[in-house]
Amino acid sequence: MQVKKGQIVDKGAIIKQGEFSREEYEGLIAASDTENGIYNIALQLSENTVLIVDQVKDSQVHDRYHQLTSQIQDMQKQHQNDGKSFM
């Protein structure tokens, strides 16, 4: 399954794509997409759905993931309030 930034997808779909996934902070997931050579960084919207907030190369994933951690709750609230992408 090819996903794009801003797309809402099933959480299992991005986790199954790669060999690595991590949820270091509640509500934010980094999952490798080995087929496309990127990491999907996703915001958890519900138990089973996530919003792809960024797609980065391996060398960028750590920095981008940690940049987004302080915004998790604000992004979730904004998405719930207007249902629109915040990117």
Residue frames as qw, qx, qy, qz and C-alpha x, y, z in Angstrom:
[[0.000, 0.889, 0.458, 0.000, 0.00, 0.00, 0.00],
 [0.404, 0.276, -0.002, 0.872, 1.46, 3.33, -1.07],
 [0.230, -0.822, -0.460, 0.246, 0.63, 6.11, 1.37],
 [0.339, 0.562, 0.065, 0.752, 1.13, 9.84, 1.02],
 [0.183, -0.103, -0.425, 0.881, 1.63, 12.71, 3.43],
 [0.366, 0.011, 0.061, -0.929, -1.75, 13.97, 4.67],
 [0.625, -0.080, -0.644, -0.434, -3.51, 10.66, 4.08],
 [0.603, -0.331, 0.510, -0.517, -5.52, 8.89, 6.80],
 [0.628, 0.223, -0.720, -0.193, -4.86, 5.15, 6.79],
 [0.899, -0.384, -0.168, -0.128, -5.32, 2.04, 8.89],
 [0.360, -0.788, 0.496, -0.057, -2.57, 1.82, 11.52],
 [0.836, -0.128, 0.524, 0.096, -1.85, -1.80, 10.61],
 [0.730, 0.658, 0.127, 0.133, -1.17, -0.87, 7.00],
 [0.223, 0.875, -0.372, 0.215, 1.89, 1.23, 7.77],
 [0.549, -0.572, 0.595, -0.129, 3.21, -1.13, 10.41],
 [0.893, 0.130, 0.430, 0.037, 2.98, -4.15, 8.08],
 [0.586, 0.803, -0.100, 0.043, 4.83, -2.30, 5.28],
 [0.231, 0.776, -0.525, 0.263, 8.13, -2.11, 7.04],
 [0.741, -0.003, -0.610, 0.282, 10.48, -4.05, 9.15],
 [0.336, -0.112, -0.493, 0.795, 10.63, -1.40, 11.87],
 [0.237, -0.727, -0.314, -0.562, 8.05, 0.63, 13.71],
 [0.395, -0.120, -0.567, 0.713, 8.31, 2.56, 16.92],
 [0.281, -0.791, -0.330, -0.431, 5.91, 4.46, 19.13],
 [0.468, 0.066, -0.489, 0.733, 8.31, 6.15, 21.52],
 [0.160, 0.076, 0.316, -0.932, 5.77, 8.83, 22.38],
 [0.305, 0.453, 0.813, -0.203, 2.10, 8.04, 22.73],
 [0.398, 0.785, 0.300, -0.368, 0.29, 9.16, 19.61],
 [0.324, 0.802, -0.401, -0.301, 3.26, 9.32, 17.23],
 [0.900, -0.025, 0.422, 0.109, 4.53, 6.37, 15.20],
 [0.188, 0.697, -0.569, -0.394, 7.57, 6.04, 12.95],
 [0.858, 0.091, 0.502, -0.049, 7.34, 3.07, 10.59],
 [0.179, -0.427, 0.652, 0.601, 9.75, 2.06, 7.86],
 [0.776, 0.530, 0.164, -0.299, 8.52, 1.59, 4.32],
 [0.552, -0.383, 0.612, 0.416, 11.29, -0.58, 2.94],
 [0.600, 0.503, 0.565, 0.259, 9.70, -0.79, -0.51],
 [0.268, 0.910, 0.163, 0.271, 10.00, 2.98, -0.98],
 [0.641, 0.151, -0.277, 0.700, 13.09, 3.53, 1.19],
 [0.121, -0.544, 0.101, -0.824, 11.42, 6.00, 3.57],
 [0.143, -0.254, -0.805, 0.516, 9.93, 6.26, 7.02],
 [0.269, -0.627, -0.455, -0.572, 6.31, 7.23, 7.50],
 [0.098, -0.045, -0.593, 0.798, 5.73, 9.38, 10.56],
 [0.334, -0.470, -0.648, -0.498, 2.11, 9.10, 11.61],
 [0.247, -0.211, 0.421, -0.847, -0.16, 10.72, 14.16],
 [0.109, -0.280, -0.953, 0.041, -2.57, 8.31, 15.84],
 [0.335, -0.245, -0.145, -0.898, -6.15, 9.58, 15.50],
 [0.827, -0.263, 0.083, -0.491, -7.94, 6.57, 16.97],
 [0.761, -0.328, 0.560, -0.016, -7.14, 3.02, 17.99],
 [0.761, 0.183, 0.565, 0.260, -6.90, 1.90, 14.36],
 [0.495, 0.785, 0.230, 0.293, -6.37, 5.03, 12.24],
 [0.511, -0.488, 0.084, 0.703, -3.38, 7.28, 11.72],
 [0.376, 0.921, 0.065, -0.082, -2.64, 10.42, 9.74],
 [0.782, 0.121, 0.083, 0.606, 0.63, 10.43, 7.78],
 [0.134, -0.954, -0.077, 0.258, 2.26, 13.69, 8.88],
 [0.094, 0.822, -0.494, -0.265, 5.61, 13.25, 7.15],
 [0.970, 0.176, 0.095, 0.140, 7.69, 10.92, 5.04],
 [0.067, -0.899, 0.427, 0.068, 11.45, 11.14, 5.46],
 [0.703, 0.424, -0.558, 0.121, 14.67, 9.36, 4.60],
 [0.833, -0.287, -0.401, 0.252, 16.44, 7.19, 7.14],
 [0.493, 0.116, -0.258, 0.823, 18.95, 9.93, 7.93],
 [0.151, -0.376, -0.008, -0.914, 16.16, 12.38, 8.81],
 [0.580, -0.456, -0.621, -0.265, 13.74, 10.24, 10.79],
 [0.531, -0.350, -0.542, 0.549, 15.21, 10.78, 14.26],
 [0.130, -0.091, -0.107, 0.982, 15.32, 14.58, 14.02],
 [0.342, -0.245, -0.407, -0.811, 11.89, 14.95, 12.38],
 [0.576, -0.415, -0.704, -0.043, 10.25, 12.53, 14.82],
 [0.440, -0.387, -0.473, 0.658, 11.56, 14.48, 17.79],
 [0.015, -0.064, -0.108, -0.992, 10.55, 17.82, 16.24],
 [0.460, -0.331, -0.522, -0.637, 6.95, 16.61, 16.11],
 [0.446, -0.280, -0.800, 0.289, 6.71, 15.21, 19.65],
 [0.062, -0.245, -0.407, 0.878, 5.92, 18.55, 21.25],
 [0.357, 0.106, -0.235, -0.898, 3.05, 19.03, 18.78],
 [0.124, -0.147, -0.974, -0.121, 1.24, 15.70, 19.22],
 [0.047, 0.532, 0.727, -0.431, -1.68, 16.89, 21.34],
 [0.189, 0.558, -0.014, -0.808, -2.14, 20.13, 19.39],
 [0.217, 0.206, -0.734, -0.609, -2.19, 18.25, 16.07],
 [0.083, -0.291, -0.953, 0.012, -4.70, 15.71, 17.39],
 [0.099, 0.590, 0.511, -0.617, -6.97, 18.45, 18.72],
 [0.204, 0.480, -0.274, -0.808, -6.78, 20.44, 15.51],
 [0.185, 0.039, -0.872, -0.452, -7.61, 17.40, 13.42],
 [0.044, -0.428, -0.877, 0.216, -10.56, 16.53, 15.66],
 [0.098, 0.578, 0.306, -0.750, -11.86, 20.10, 15.56],
 [0.403, 0.609, -0.159, -0.664, -11.86, 20.66, 11.83],
 [0.867, 0.202, 0.455, -0.006, -11.09, 17.30, 10.26],
 [0.567, 0.810, -0.141, 0.048, -8.58, 18.97, 7.97],
 [0.826, 0.105, -0.168, 0.527, -4.90, 18.43, 7.50],
 [0.345, -0.910, -0.022, 0.230, -2.71, 20.69, 9.60],
 [0.693, -0.150, 0.322, 0.627, 0.31, 20.47, 7.34]]
